[in-house]
Amino acid sequence: MALGFQIHDSKLIGPRELFADPAFDRAREQANEAMDYFRRHGPFEPHRLPLDDLEYTTMTVLRERLADRWTPMTTELATAGQRPG
């Protein structure tokens, strides 16, 4: 969001949403294309800190509480739903 204001005759005019301008349409389209490309790669670091660096957050508690539910991911599961080459 980008709010724009203007002062005219000692009056505050606005806010106006600056990104609503059609001039930003191409930039939005390019940003969406780039993010779609990144999302197809799946989650990867550094989207967040590694688990070991999250010791002062609730992540350690969650990791311990959910440890019995985790199973190693097989290659078949990891590649399920991906298009061939």
PyMOL Python script that loads the backbone (N, CA, C, O; Angstrom):
from pymol import cmd

cmd.read_pdbstr("""\
ATOM      1  N   MET A   1       0.841  -1.151   0.000  1.00  0.00           N
ATOM      2  CA  MET A   1       0.000   0.000   0.000  1.00  0.00           C
ATOM      3  C   MET A   1       0.893   1.223   0.000  1.00  0.00           C
ATOM      4  O   MET A   1       1.913   1.267   0.689  1.00  0.00           O
ATOM      5  N   ALA A   2       0.504   2.197  -0.768  1.00  0.00           N
ATOM      6  CA  ALA A   2       1.228   3.469  -0.794  1.00  0.00           C
ATOM      7  C   ALA A   2       0.184   4.577  -0.781  1.00  0.00           C
ATOM      8  O   ALA A   2      -0.495   4.821  -1.778  1.00  0.00           O
ATOM      9  N   LEU A   3       0.068   5.232   0.345  1.00  0.00           N
ATOM     10  CA  LEU A   3      -0.902   6.312   0.469  1.00  0.00           C
ATOM     11  C   LEU A   3      -0.259   7.634   0.081  1.00  0.00           C
ATOM     12  O   LEU A   3       0.871   7.933   0.467  1.00  0.00           O
ATOM     13  N   GLY A   4      -0.999   8.414  -0.685  1.00  0.00           N
ATOM     14  CA  GLY A   4      -0.507   9.722  -1.097  1.00  0.00           C
ATOM     15  C   GLY A   4      -1.421  10.816  -0.560  1.00  0.00           C
ATOM     16  O   GLY A   4      -2.643  10.671  -0.539  1.00  0.00           O
ATOM     17  N   PHE A   5      -0.809  11.902  -0.132  1.00  0.00           N
ATOM     18  CA  PHE A   5      -1.545  13.054   0.375  1.00  0.00           C
ATOM     19  C   PHE A   5      -1.063  14.287  -0.358  1.00  0.00           C
ATOM     20  O   PHE A   5       0.052  14.322  -0.880  1.00  0.00           O
ATOM     21  N   GLN A   6      -1.916  15.298  -0.391  1.00  0.00           N
ATOM     22  CA  GLN A   6      -1.549  16.554  -1.015  1.00  0.00           C
ATOM     23  C   GLN A   6      -2.138  17.682  -0.180  1.00  0.00           C
ATOM     24  O   GLN A   6      -3.233  17.556   0.369  1.00  0.00           O
ATOM     25  N   ILE A   7      -1.413  18.766  -0.092  1.00  0.00           N
ATOM     26  CA  ILE A   7      -1.933  19.954   0.592  1.00  0.00           C
ATOM     27  C   ILE A   7      -2.275  20.980  -0.479  1.00  0.00           C
ATOM     28  O   ILE A   7      -1.434  21.348  -1.299  1.00  0.00           O
ATOM     29  N   HIS A   8      -3.530  21.436  -0.457  1.00  0.00           N
ATOM     30  CA  HIS A   8      -3.998  22.412  -1.429  1.00  0.00           C
ATOM     31  C   HIS A   8      -4.884  23.423  -0.706  1.00  0.00           C
ATOM     32  O   HIS A   8      -5.849  23.045  -0.041  1.00  0.00           O
ATOM     33  N   ASP A   9      -4.558  24.698  -0.836  1.00  0.00           N
ATOM     34  CA  ASP A   9      -5.302  25.768  -0.146  1.00  0.00           C
ATOM     35  C   ASP A   9      -5.409  25.483   1.345  1.00  0.00           C
ATOM     36  O   ASP A   9      -6.474  25.626   1.945  1.00  0.00           O
ATOM     37  N   SER A  10      -4.302  25.082   1.924  1.00  0.00           N
ATOM     38  CA  SER A  10      -4.199  24.796   3.357  1.00  0.00           C
ATOM     39  C   SER A  10      -5.087  23.640   3.816  1.00  0.00           C
ATOM     40  O   SER A  10      -5.401  23.531   5.001  1.00  0.00           O
ATOM     41  N   LYS A  11      -5.488  22.790   2.891  1.00  0.00           N
ATOM     42  CA  LYS A  11      -6.303  21.628   3.238  1.00  0.00           C
ATOM     43  C   LYS A  11      -5.569  20.359   2.824  1.00  0.00           C
ATOM     44  O   LYS A  11      -4.954  20.285   1.760  1.00  0.00           O
ATOM     45  N   LEU A  12      -5.656  19.366   3.700  1.00  0.00           N
ATOM     46  CA  LEU A  12      -5.052  18.067   3.418  1.00  0.00           C
ATOM     47  C   LEU A  12      -6.017  17.259   2.567  1.00  0.00           C
ATOM     48  O   LEU A  12      -7.154  17.011   2.969  1.00  0.00           O
ATOM     49  N   ILE A  13      -5.566  16.855   1.408  1.00  0.00           N
ATOM     50  CA  ILE A  13      -6.384  16.079   0.477  1.00  0.00           C
ATOM     51  C   ILE A  13      -5.824  14.656   0.429  1.00  0.00           C
ATOM     52  O   ILE A  13      -4.614  14.463   0.306  1.00  0.00           O
ATOM     53  N   GLY A  14      -6.681  13.694   0.525  1.00  0.00           N
ATOM     54  CA  GLY A  14      -6.231  12.305   0.479  1.00  0.00           C
ATOM     55  C   GLY A  14      -6.807  11.542   1.649  1.00  0.00           C
ATOM     56  O   GLY A  14      -7.633  12.091   2.378  1.00  0.00           O
ATOM     57  N   PRO A  15      -6.432  10.371   1.849  1.00  0.00           N
ATOM     58  CA  PRO A  15      -5.365   9.677   1.137  1.00  0.00           C
ATOM     59  C   PRO A  15      -5.838   9.104  -0.194  1.00  0.00           C
ATOM     60  O   PRO A  15      -7.025   8.847  -0.399  1.00  0.00           O
ATOM     61  N   ARG A  16      -4.902   8.917  -1.066  1.00  0.00           N
ATOM     62  CA  ARG A  16      -5.127   8.232  -2.336  1.00  0.00           C
ATOM     63  C   ARG A  16      -4.204   7.020  -2.368  1.00  0.00           C
ATOM     64  O   ARG A  16      -3.058   7.091  -1.925  1.00  0.00           O
ATOM     65  N   GLU A  17      -4.701   5.929  -2.884  1.00  0.00           N
ATOM     66  CA  GLU A  17      -3.894   4.722  -3.034  1.00  0.00           C
ATOM     67  C   GLU A  17      -3.062   4.881  -4.300  1.00  0.00           C
ATOM     68  O   GLU A  17      -3.583   4.762  -5.409  1.00  0.00           O
ATOM     69  N   LEU A  18      -1.777   5.147  -4.136  1.00  0.00           N
ATOM     70  CA  LEU A  18      -0.913   5.418  -5.277  1.00  0.00           C
ATOM     71  C   LEU A  18      -0.706   4.195  -6.157  1.00  0.00           C
ATOM     72  O   LEU A  18      -0.586   4.333  -7.374  1.00  0.00           O
ATOM     73  N   PHE A  19      -0.663   3.002  -5.573  1.00  0.00           N
ATOM     74  CA  PHE A  19      -0.447   1.796  -6.366  1.00  0.00           C
ATOM     75  C   PHE A  19      -1.681   1.394  -7.165  1.00  0.00           C
ATOM     76  O   PHE A  19      -1.603   0.480  -7.986  1.00  0.00           O
ATOM     77  N   ALA A  20      -2.815   2.050  -6.948  1.00  0.00           N
ATOM     78  CA  ALA A  20      -4.016   1.759  -7.729  1.00  0.00           C
ATOM     79  C   ALA A  20      -3.896   2.312  -9.148  1.00  0.00           C
ATOM     80  O   ALA A  20      -4.707   1.984 -10.013  1.00  0.00           O
ATOM     81  N   ASP A  21      -2.909   3.131  -9.382  1.00  0.00           N
ATOM     82  CA  ASP A  21      -2.668   3.725 -10.696  1.00  0.00           C
ATOM     83  C   ASP A  21      -2.349   2.625 -11.706  1.00  0.00           C
ATOM     84  O   ASP A  21      -1.543   1.742 -11.411  1.00  0.00           O
ATOM     85  N   PRO A  22      -2.958   2.658 -12.879  1.00  0.00           N
ATOM     86  CA  PRO A  22      -2.684   1.643 -13.903  1.00  0.00           C
ATOM     87  C   PRO A  22      -1.207   1.582 -14.312  1.00  0.00           C
ATOM     88  O   PRO A  22      -0.777   0.587 -14.896  1.00  0.00           O
ATOM     89  N   ALA A  23      -0.446   2.596 -14.023  1.00  0.00           N
ATOM     90  CA  ALA A  23       0.975   2.584 -14.364  1.00  0.00           C
ATOM     91  C   ALA A  23       1.718   1.471 -13.633  1.00  0.00           C
ATOM     92  O   ALA A  23       2.796   1.065 -14.065  1.00  0.00           O
ATOM     93  N   PHE A  24       1.163   0.975 -12.540  1.00  0.00           N
ATOM     94  CA  PHE A  24       1.797  -0.095 -11.770  1.00  0.00           C
ATOM     95  C   PHE A  24       1.341  -1.487 -12.212  1.00  0.00           C
ATOM     96  O   PHE A  24       1.822  -2.483 -11.672  1.00  0.00           O
ATOM     97  N   ASP A  25       0.423  -1.580 -13.183  1.00  0.00           N
ATOM     98  CA  ASP A  25      -0.090  -2.882 -13.617  1.00  0.00           C
ATOM     99  C   ASP A  25       1.017  -3.809 -14.112  1.00  0.00           C
ATOM    100  O   ASP A  25       1.055  -4.977 -13.727  1.00  0.00           O
ATOM    101  N   ARG A  26       1.910  -3.313 -14.951  1.00  0.00           N
ATOM    102  CA  ARG A  26       2.994  -4.153 -15.481  1.00  0.00           C
ATOM    103  C   ARG A  26       3.936  -4.603 -14.357  1.00  0.00           C
ATOM    104  O   ARG A  26       4.377  -5.752 -14.341  1.00  0.00           O
ATOM    105  N   ALA A  27       4.241  -3.706 -13.428  1.00  0.00           N
ATOM    106  CA  ALA A  27       5.113  -4.069 -12.309  1.00  0.00           C
ATOM    107  C   ALA A  27       4.461  -5.153 -11.460  1.00  0.00           C
ATOM    108  O   ALA A  27       5.144  -6.072 -11.010  1.00  0.00           O
ATOM    109  N   ARG A  28       3.143  -5.062 -11.230  1.00  0.00           N
ATOM    110  CA  ARG A  28       2.433  -6.099 -10.478  1.00  0.00           C
ATOM    111  C   ARG A  28       2.479  -7.431 -11.212  1.00  0.00           C
ATOM    112  O   ARG A  28       2.686  -8.480 -10.601  1.00  0.00           O
ATOM    113  N   GLU A  29       2.285  -7.383 -12.532  1.00  0.00           N
ATOM    114  CA  GLU A  29       2.314  -8.602 -13.333  1.00  0.00           C
ATOM    115  C   GLU A  29       3.696  -9.267 -13.266  1.00  0.00           C
ATOM    116  O   GLU A  29       3.795 -10.483 -13.106  1.00  0.00           O
ATOM    117  N   GLN A  30       4.747  -8.472 -13.386  1.00  0.00           N
ATOM    118  CA  GLN A  30       6.100  -9.030 -13.320  1.00  0.00           C
ATOM    119  C   GLN A  30       6.388  -9.607 -11.928  1.00  0.00           C
ATOM    120  O   GLN A  30       7.004 -10.667 -11.812  1.00  0.00           O
ATOM    121  N   ALA A  31       5.950  -8.919 -10.887  1.00  0.00           N
ATOM    122  CA  ALA A  31       6.173  -9.414  -9.522  1.00  0.00           C
ATOM    123  C   ALA A  31       5.433 -10.738  -9.310  1.00  0.00           C
ATOM    124  O   ALA A  31       5.975 -11.652  -8.691  1.00  0.00           O
ATOM    125  N   ASN A  32       4.209 -10.849  -9.813  1.00  0.00           N
ATOM    126  CA  ASN A  32       3.454 -12.103  -9.680  1.00  0.00           C
ATOM    127  C   ASN A  32       4.118 -13.243 -10.442  1.00  0.00           C
ATOM    128  O   ASN A  32       4.150 -14.373  -9.953  1.00  0.00           O
ATOM    129  N   GLU A  33       4.651 -12.966 -11.637  1.00  0.00           N
ATOM    130  CA  GLU A  33       5.346 -13.994 -12.400  1.00  0.00           C
ATOM    131  C   GLU A  33       6.584 -14.477 -11.654  1.00  0.00           C
ATOM    132  O   GLU A  33       6.850 -15.677 -11.592  1.00  0.00           O
ATOM    133  N   ALA A  34       7.340 -13.538 -11.088  1.00  0.00           N
ATOM    134  CA  ALA A  34       8.552 -13.908 -10.341  1.00  0.00           C
ATOM    135  C   ALA A  34       8.195 -14.746  -9.119  1.00  0.00           C
ATOM    136  O   ALA A  34       8.863 -15.742  -8.843  1.00  0.00           O
ATOM    137  N   MET A  35       7.158 -14.364  -8.385  1.00  0.00           N
ATOM    138  CA  MET A  35       6.786 -15.107  -7.185  1.00  0.00           C
ATOM    139  C   MET A  35       6.232 -16.480  -7.529  1.00  0.00           C
ATOM    140  O   MET A  35       6.463 -17.434  -6.785  1.00  0.00           O
ATOM    141  N   ASP A  36       5.507 -16.607  -8.635  1.00  0.00           N
ATOM    142  CA  ASP A  36       5.042 -17.930  -9.069  1.00  0.00           C
ATOM    143  C   ASP A  36       6.235 -18.841  -9.350  1.00  0.00           C
ATOM    144  O   ASP A  36       6.222 -20.019  -8.995  1.00  0.00           O
ATOM    145  N   TYR A  37       7.265 -18.287  -9.990  1.00  0.00           N
ATOM    146  CA  TYR A  37       8.476 -19.049 -10.276  1.00  0.00           C
ATOM    147  C   TYR A  37       9.131 -19.514  -8.973  1.00  0.00           C
ATOM    148  O   TYR A  37       9.503 -20.682  -8.852  1.00  0.00           O
ATOM    149  N   PHE A  38       9.273 -18.623  -8.011  1.00  0.00           N
ATOM    150  CA  PHE A  38       9.891 -18.989  -6.731  1.00  0.00           C
ATOM    151  C   PHE A  38       9.061 -20.036  -5.988  1.00  0.00           C
ATOM    152  O   PHE A  38       9.616 -20.968  -5.406  1.00  0.00           O
ATOM    153  N   ARG A  39       7.734 -19.889  -6.005  1.00  0.00           N
ATOM    154  CA  ARG A  39       6.876 -20.828  -5.284  1.00  0.00           C
ATOM    155  C   ARG A  39       6.975 -22.242  -5.851  1.00  0.00           C
ATOM    156  O   ARG A  39       6.836 -23.219  -5.115  1.00  0.00           O
ATOM    157  N   ARG A  40       7.216 -22.351  -7.159  1.00  0.00           N
ATOM    158  CA  ARG A  40       7.336 -23.685  -7.767  1.00  0.00           C
ATOM    159  C   ARG A  40       8.552 -24.434  -7.248  1.00  0.00           C
ATOM    160  O   ARG A  40       8.617 -25.658  -7.367  1.00  0.00           O
ATOM    161  N   HIS A  41       9.508 -23.729  -6.678  1.00  0.00           N
ATOM    162  CA  HIS A  41      10.695 -24.375  -6.124  1.00  0.00           C
ATOM    163  C   HIS A  41      10.455 -24.914  -4.717  1.00  0.00           C
ATOM    164  O   HIS A  41      11.311 -25.603  -4.162  1.00  0.00           O
ATOM    165  N   GLY A  42       9.309 -24.607  -4.143  1.00  0.00           N
ATOM    166  CA  GLY A  42       9.007 -25.067  -2.796  1.00  0.00           C
ATOM    167  C   GLY A  42       9.717 -24.211  -1.760  1.00  0.00           C
ATOM    168  O   GLY A  42      10.474 -23.304  -2.106  1.00  0.00           O
ATOM    169  N   PRO A  43       9.469 -24.502  -0.489  1.00  0.00           N
ATOM    170  CA  PRO A  43      10.096 -23.714   0.573  1.00  0.00           C
ATOM    171  C   PRO A  43      11.595 -23.980   0.628  1.00  0.00           C
ATOM    172  O   PRO A  43      12.038 -25.117   0.463  1.00  0.00           O
ATOM    173  N   PHE A  44      12.351 -22.954   0.855  1.00  0.00           N
ATOM    174  CA  PHE A  44      13.792 -23.106   0.985  1.00  0.00           C
ATOM    175  C   PHE A  44      14.311 -22.032   1.923  1.00  0.00           C
ATOM    176  O   PHE A  44      13.706 -20.970   2.073  1.00  0.00           O
ATOM    177  N   GLU A  45      15.439 -22.324   2.549  1.00  0.00           N
ATOM    178  CA  GLU A  45      16.091 -21.332   3.400  1.00  0.00           C
ATOM    179  C   GLU A  45      16.645 -20.265   2.471  1.00  0.00           C
ATOM    180  O   GLU A  45      17.070 -20.637   1.377  1.00  0.00           O
ATOM    181  N   PRO A  46      16.683 -19.041   2.776  1.00  0.00           N
ATOM    182  CA  PRO A  46      16.424 -18.453   4.085  1.00  0.00           C
ATOM    183  C   PRO A  46      15.021 -17.872   4.234  1.00  0.00           C
ATOM    184  O   PRO A  46      14.882 -16.740   4.697  1.00  0.00           O
ATOM    185  N   HIS A  47      13.962 -18.622   3.849  1.00  0.00           N
ATOM    186  CA  HIS A  47      12.615 -18.099   4.065  1.00  0.00           C
ATOM    187  C   HIS A  47      12.356 -17.907   5.547  1.00  0.00           C
ATOM    188  O   HIS A  47      11.459 -17.160   5.939  1.00  0.00           O
ATOM    189  N   ARG A  48      13.133 -18.576   6.356  1.00  0.00           N
ATOM    190  CA  ARG A  48      13.145 -18.384   7.799  1.00  0.00           C
ATOM    191  C   ARG A  48      14.489 -18.883   8.292  1.00  0.00           C
ATOM    192  O   ARG A  48      15.251 -19.481   7.531  1.00  0.00           O
ATOM    193  N   LEU A  49      14.777 -18.649   9.526  1.00  0.00           N
ATOM    194  CA  LEU A  49      16.022 -19.159  10.098  1.00  0.00           C
ATOM    195  C   LEU A  49      15.975 -20.673  10.204  1.00  0.00           C
ATOM    196  O   LEU A  49      14.888 -21.243  10.296  1.00  0.00           O
ATOM    197  N   PRO A  50      17.138 -21.352  10.193  1.00  0.00           N
ATOM    198  CA  PRO A  50      17.143 -22.797  10.428  1.00  0.00           C
ATOM    199  C   PRO A  50      16.580 -23.115  11.817  1.00  0.00           C
ATOM    200  O   PRO A  50      16.633 -22.275  12.715  1.00  0.00           O
ATOM    201  N   LEU A  51      16.044 -24.323  11.994  1.00  0.00           N
ATOM    202  CA  LEU A  51      15.417 -24.697  13.267  1.00  0.00           C
ATOM    203  C   LEU A  51      16.335 -24.475  14.464  1.00  0.00           C
ATOM    204  O   LEU A  51      15.875 -24.046  15.522  1.00  0.00           O
ATOM    205  N   ASP A  52      17.622 -24.762  14.310  1.00  0.00           N
ATOM    206  CA  ASP A  52      18.541 -24.599  15.437  1.00  0.00           C
ATOM    207  C   ASP A  52      18.668 -23.146  15.891  1.00  0.00           C
ATOM    208  O   ASP A  52      18.964 -22.883  17.056  1.00  0.00           O
ATOM    209  N   ASP A  53      18.445 -22.204  14.978  1.00  0.00           N
ATOM    210  CA  ASP A  53      18.550 -20.788  15.329  1.00  0.00           C
ATOM    211  C   ASP A  53      17.253 -20.224  15.891  1.00  0.00           C
ATOM    212  O   ASP A  53      17.190 -19.052  16.262  1.00  0.00           O
ATOM    213  N   LEU A  54      16.229 -21.049  15.952  1.00  0.00           N
ATOM    214  CA  LEU A  54      14.933 -20.596  16.468  1.00  0.00           C
ATOM    215  C   LEU A  54      14.731 -21.010  17.922  1.00  0.00           C
ATOM    216  O   LEU A  54      13.598 -21.147  18.383  1.00  0.00           O
ATOM    217  N   GLU A  55      15.827 -21.207  18.638  1.00  0.00           N
ATOM    218  CA  GLU A  55      15.742 -21.709  20.013  1.00  0.00           C
ATOM    219  C   GLU A  55      15.003 -20.774  20.956  1.00  0.00           C
ATOM    220  O   GLU A  55      14.460 -21.234  21.961  1.00  0.00           O
ATOM    221  N   TYR A  56      14.961 -19.485  20.670  1.00  0.00           N
ATOM    222  CA  TYR A  56      14.298 -18.541  21.564  1.00  0.00           C
ATOM    223  C   TYR A  56      12.871 -18.226  21.124  1.00  0.00           C
ATOM    224  O   TYR A  56      12.269 -17.262  21.596  1.00  0.00           O
ATOM    225  N   THR A  57      12.342 -19.032  20.232  1.00  0.00           N
ATOM    226  CA  THR A  57      10.956 -18.885  19.798  1.00  0.00           C
ATOM    227  C   THR A  57      10.185 -20.123  20.227  1.00  0.00           C
ATOM    228  O   THR A  57      10.734 -21.000  20.895  1.00  0.00           O
ATOM    229  N   THR A  58       8.928 -20.197  19.851  1.00  0.00           N
ATOM    230  CA  THR A  58       8.121 -21.376  20.184  1.00  0.00           C
ATOM    231  C   THR A  58       8.428 -22.557  19.274  1.00  0.00           C
ATOM    232  O   THR A  58       7.895 -23.648  19.481  1.00  0.00           O
ATOM    233  N   MET A  59       9.279 -22.359  18.267  1.00  0.00           N
ATOM    234  CA  MET A  59       9.549 -23.436  17.321  1.00  0.00           C
ATOM    235  C   MET A  59      10.169 -24.652  17.994  1.00  0.00           C
ATOM    236  O   MET A  59       9.849 -25.782  17.625  1.00  0.00           O
ATOM    237  N   THR A  60      11.043 -24.451  18.968  1.00  0.00           N
ATOM    238  CA  THR A  60      11.664 -25.581  19.655  1.00  0.00           C
ATOM    239  C   THR A  60      10.611 -26.410  20.388  1.00  0.00           C
ATOM    240  O   THR A  60      10.645 -27.640  20.347  1.00  0.00           O
ATOM    241  N   VAL A  61       9.683 -25.740  21.052  1.00  0.00           N
ATOM    242  CA  VAL A  61       8.608 -26.443  21.760  1.00  0.00           C
ATOM    243  C   VAL A  61       7.751 -27.221  20.763  1.00  0.00           C
ATOM    244  O   VAL A  61       7.399 -28.374  21.010  1.00  0.00           O
ATOM    245  N   LEU A  62       7.420 -26.594  19.645  1.00  0.00           N
ATOM    246  CA  LEU A  62       6.623 -27.275  18.624  1.00  0.00           C
ATOM    247  C   LEU A  62       7.373 -28.464  18.041  1.00  0.00           C
ATOM    248  O   LEU A  62       6.787 -29.527  17.836  1.00  0.00           O
ATOM    249  N   ARG A  63       8.655 -28.295  17.776  1.00  0.00           N
ATOM    250  CA  ARG A  63       9.456 -29.380  17.217  1.00  0.00           C
ATOM    251  C   ARG A  63       9.439 -30.585  18.156  1.00  0.00           C
ATOM    252  O   ARG A  63       9.269 -31.717  17.705  1.00  0.00           O
ATOM    253  N   GLU A  64       9.612 -30.352  19.440  1.00  0.00           N
ATOM    254  CA  GLU A  64       9.619 -31.447  20.407  1.00  0.00           C
ATOM    255  C   GLU A  64       8.232 -32.077  20.542  1.00  0.00           C
ATOM    256  O   GLU A  64       8.110 -33.300  20.620  1.00  0.00           O
ATOM    257  N   ARG A  65       7.199 -31.253  20.568  1.00  0.00           N
ATOM    258  CA  ARG A  65       5.843 -31.758  20.738  1.00  0.00           C
ATOM    259  C   ARG A  65       5.391 -32.585  19.534  1.00  0.00           C
ATOM    260  O   ARG A  65       4.645 -33.550  19.697  1.00  0.00           O
ATOM    261  N   LEU A  66       5.829 -32.220  18.338  1.00  0.00           N
ATOM    262  CA  LEU A  66       5.382 -32.902  17.126  1.00  0.00           C
ATOM    263  C   LEU A  66       6.374 -33.933  16.607  1.00  0.00           C
ATOM    264  O   LEU A  66       6.146 -34.520  15.549  1.00  0.00           O
ATOM    265  N   ALA A  67       7.462 -34.165  17.319  1.00  0.00           N
ATOM    266  CA  ALA A  67       8.535 -35.044  16.833  1.00  0.00           C
ATOM    267  C   ALA A  67       8.042 -36.442  16.487  1.00  0.00           C
ATOM    268  O   ALA A  67       8.533 -37.034  15.526  1.00  0.00           O
ATOM    269  N   ASP A  68       7.094 -36.988  17.232  1.00  0.00           N
ATOM    270  CA  ASP A  68       6.625 -38.345  16.957  1.00  0.00           C
ATOM    271  C   ASP A  68       5.776 -38.428  15.693  1.00  0.00           C
ATOM    272  O   ASP A  68       5.501 -39.531  15.220  1.00  0.00           O
ATOM    273  N   ARG A  69       5.359 -37.312  15.141  1.00  0.00           N
ATOM    274  CA  ARG A  69       4.555 -37.300  13.915  1.00  0.00           C
ATOM    275  C   ARG A  69       5.405 -37.218  12.650  1.00  0.00           C
ATOM    276  O   ARG A  69       4.904 -37.470  11.554  1.00  0.00           O
ATOM    277  N   TRP A  70       6.662 -36.875  12.786  1.00  0.00           N
ATOM    278  CA  TRP A  70       7.518 -36.671  11.615  1.00  0.00           C
ATOM    279  C   TRP A  70       8.028 -37.994  11.082  1.00  0.00           C
ATOM    280  O   TRP A  70       8.394 -38.895  11.836  1.00  0.00           O
ATOM    281  N   THR A  71       8.044 -38.085   9.770  1.00  0.00           N
ATOM    282  CA  THR A  71       8.633 -39.235   9.105  1.00  0.00           C
ATOM    283  C   THR A  71       9.514 -38.715   7.974  1.00  0.00           C
ATOM    284  O   THR A  71       9.244 -37.656   7.407  1.00  0.00           O
ATOM    285  N   PRO A  72      10.559 -39.454   7.649  1.00  0.00           N
ATOM    286  CA  PRO A  72      11.420 -39.014   6.536  1.00  0.00           C
ATOM    287  C   PRO A  72      10.621 -38.959   5.237  1.00  0.00           C
ATOM    288  O   PRO A  72       9.764 -39.808   4.991  1.00  0.00           O
ATOM    289  N   MET A  73      10.907 -37.959   4.413  1.00  0.00           N
ATOM    290  CA  MET A  73      10.213 -37.820   3.145  1.00  0.00           C
ATOM    291  C   MET A  73      10.906 -38.685   2.098  1.00  0.00           C
ATOM    292  O   MET A  73      12.122 -38.608   1.919  1.00  0.00           O
ATOM    293  N   THR A  74      10.121 -39.508   1.412  1.00  0.00           N
ATOM    294  CA  THR A  74      10.674 -40.340   0.359  1.00  0.00           C
ATOM    295  C   THR A  74      10.827 -39.521  -0.917  1.00  0.00           C
ATOM    296  O   THR A  74      10.203 -38.471  -1.068  1.00  0.00           O
ATOM    297  N   THR A  75      11.646 -40.000  -1.816  1.00  0.00           N
ATOM    298  CA  THR A  75      11.823 -39.314  -3.099  1.00  0.00           C
ATOM    299  C   THR A  75      10.501 -39.262  -3.850  1.00  0.00           C
ATOM    300  O   THR A  75      10.185 -38.261  -4.494  1.00  0.00           O
ATOM    301  N   GLU A  76       9.724 -40.349  -3.767  1.00  0.00           N
ATOM    302  CA  GLU A  76       8.441 -40.385  -4.469  1.00  0.00           C
ATOM    303  C   GLU A  76       7.497 -39.314  -3.940  1.00  0.00           C
ATOM    304  O   GLU A  76       6.811 -38.640  -4.708  1.00  0.00           O
ATOM    305  N   LEU A  77       7.469 -39.168  -2.637  1.00  0.00           N
ATOM    306  CA  LEU A  77       6.594 -38.157  -2.034  1.00  0.00           C
ATOM    307  C   LEU A  77       7.090 -36.751  -2.352  1.00  0.00           C
ATOM    308  O   LEU A  77       6.291 -35.853  -2.618  1.00  0.00           O
ATOM    309  N   ALA A  78       8.395 -36.563  -2.324  1.00  0.00           N
ATOM    310  CA  ALA A  78       8.962 -35.244  -2.571  1.00  0.00           C
ATOM    311  C   ALA A  78       8.723 -34.780  -4.003  1.00  0.00           C
ATOM    312  O   ALA A  78       8.621 -33.578  -4.252  1.00  0.00           O
ATOM    313  N   THR A  79       8.634 -35.701  -4.933  1.00  0.00           N
ATOM    314  CA  THR A  79       8.463 -35.326  -6.341  1.00  0.00           C
ATOM    315  C   THR A  79       7.037 -35.516  -6.828  1.00  0.00           C
ATOM    316  O   THR A  79       6.767 -35.304  -8.010  1.00  0.00           O
ATOM    317  N   ALA A  80       6.122 -35.906  -5.963  1.00  0.00           N
ATOM    318  CA  ALA A  80       4.725 -36.124  -6.367  1.00  0.00           C
ATOM    319  C   ALA A  80       4.129 -34.834  -6.887  1.00  0.00           C
ATOM    320  O   ALA A  80       4.307 -33.770  -6.293  1.00  0.00           O
ATOM    321  N   GLY A  81       3.433 -34.931  -7.978  1.00  0.00           N
ATOM    322  CA  GLY A  81       2.748 -33.775  -8.532  1.00  0.00           C
ATOM    323  C   GLY A  81       3.619 -32.889  -9.400  1.00  0.00           C
ATOM    324  O   GLY A  81       3.120 -31.920  -9.972  1.00  0.00           O
ATOM    325  N   GLN A  82       4.908 -33.189  -9.517  1.00  0.00           N
ATOM    326  CA  GLN A  82       5.766 -32.394 -10.379  1.00  0.00           C
ATOM    327  C   GLN A  82       5.669 -32.907 -11.802  1.00  0.00           C
ATOM    328  O   GLN A  82       5.509 -34.104 -12.036  1.00  0.00           O
ATOM    329  N   ARG A  83       5.769 -31.986 -12.749  1.00  0.00           N
ATOM    330  CA  ARG A  83       5.728 -32.362 -14.148  1.00  0.00           C
ATOM    331  C   ARG A  83       7.086 -32.923 -14.552  1.00  0.00           C
ATOM    332  O   ARG A  83       8.124 -32.448 -14.092  1.00  0.00           O
ATOM    333  N   PRO A  84       7.073 -33.932 -15.413  1.00  0.00           N
ATOM    334  CA  PRO A  84       8.346 -34.502 -15.865  1.00  0.00           C
ATOM    335  C   PRO A  84       9.136 -33.488 -16.689  1.00  0.00           C
ATOM    336  O   PRO A  84       8.563 -32.697 -17.439  1.00  0.00           O
ATOM    337  N   GLY A  85      10.466 -33.524 -16.537  1.00  0.00           N
ATOM    338  CA  GLY A  85      11.472 -32.736 -17.216  1.00  0.00           C
ATOM    339  C   GLY A  85      10.995 -31.597 -17.963  1.00  0.00           C
ATOM    340  O   GLY A  85      11.791 -30.878 -18.568  1.00  0.00           O
TER     341      GLY A  85
END
""", "prot")
cmd.dss("prot")
cmd.show_as("cartoon", "prot")
cmd.util.cbc("prot")
cmd.orient("prot")
